Amino acid sequence: MERKYQIVLYGATGFTGRLCAQYFQNNYPDLNWAIAGRNQNKLDDLKKELDLKCDIFIADSDDYEAITNFANQTKVVLSAAGPFARYSTKVVEACVESKTHYTDITGENHWVKGLIDKYHDKAALDGTRIVPSCGYDSIPSDLGVYFSVTRSNKPVKHITVYHSAKGGASGGTTETMFTMGPLPKEMRDPFLLNPPDTVSEIQRDRSSDGFSVKPIPGTDAYSGMGLMAFANTRVVRRSAALFDLNQNSYGTDFTFKELGNYPSKAAARITSFILISAFLVIATPLRYLVRPFLPKPGDGPDKETRDSGWFRGLFIAELEDGNEKRFEIYGSGDPGYKSTSKMVCESALTLAFSEDLPFGKEFGGVLTSAVGLGDPLISRLMKAGITFEELS
């Protein structure tokens, strides 16, 4: 069925939403798209400020009829409206019912688990691709592992990624973290997003969330706690399981580990301690005392911080034949915002325009960037300046 729009950007007036609107405006002037949100005045101001040549939809996050109105008219909905558990559930529901592809930048695994339980089967039946977590959470980890496995050309036993980055924080991200609070034990499962009966005892034994401070082999750096490891590892494990179910296995009992990459042992220890302390605060009532001192929704890093930021992931792959290969993904620009807006916009464009998506046009479900977008997205990201490289 022909749709009026190629992409509708929901949550366009938020901090990341504005960056997405600017990305489309600067890089894809011929795109047939629209912006959507709950505040007419803010959307009008955004359109005027950026000189956008697009239509506007008004839809509160609880207004299913208004959301369905724009979902029915577009190939793809890109949601930048977080916290996603609060603002984007009905958007996904409308997309599934309208057979409209969907992507976002969430790192809220507990919310994605709910989407899988509610919508995966229908989306799979209809060939609708619901692809959350297409920003810095979790494209570098997910596509980096996919790239490492597919370019190894042999079954892979285990991959460890060591992430390093420079960037800032926004009020939206902070609000998401504080909204989540402490998660119940079942939501902390390392295989939370896996389909039923896809985890072996070997995989479970080798997939703890722990970390260690020690030298990274072949470098002068040290490993420590990974900032987004808790979210990213679940996404990568879902990818591996879905590929396995579709007879395209990463490797027998494939396992994955994510750690931080730090320039010294002291930096690894200090940063890991700070991260542990921050997560403990979020999991206790202390978060209510700390929250007023942190960025508010709509706030975010300035342009200089966004432009000077970067991210890098070093992937060390242990092949089943005993050999080792190394790969790297690198992007310039603040990872959480400048790079995230680039990644999710290119994800939406991949859904809208690519004719060779993984597993064919009829494939769908609540997917991951690796399974739902794969090589077509890697190609777009490389053209947009994010590098994927085999080191050895």
Buried (B, 14 or more C-beta within 10 A) or exposed (E): EEBEBBBBBBBBBBBBBBBBBBBBBEEBEEBBBBBBBBEEEBBEEBBEEBEBEBBBBBBEBEEBEBBBBBBBBBBBBBBBBBBBBBBBBBBBBBBBBBBBBBBBBBBBBBBBBBBBEBBBBBBBEBBBBBBBBBBBBBBBBBBBBBBBBBEBEEBBBBBBBBBBBBBBBBBBBBBBBBBBEBBEEEEBBBBBBBBEEBBEEEBBEBBEBEBEBEEBEEBEBBBBBBBBBBBBBBBBBBBBBBBBEEEEBBBEBBBBBBBBBBEEBEBBBEBBEEBEEBBEBBEEEEBEEBBEEBBEBBEBBEEEBBEBBBBBBBBBBBBBEEEEBBBBBBBBBBBBBBBBBBBBBBBBBBBBBBEEBBBEEEBBBBBBBBBBBBBBBBBBBEEBEBEBEBEE
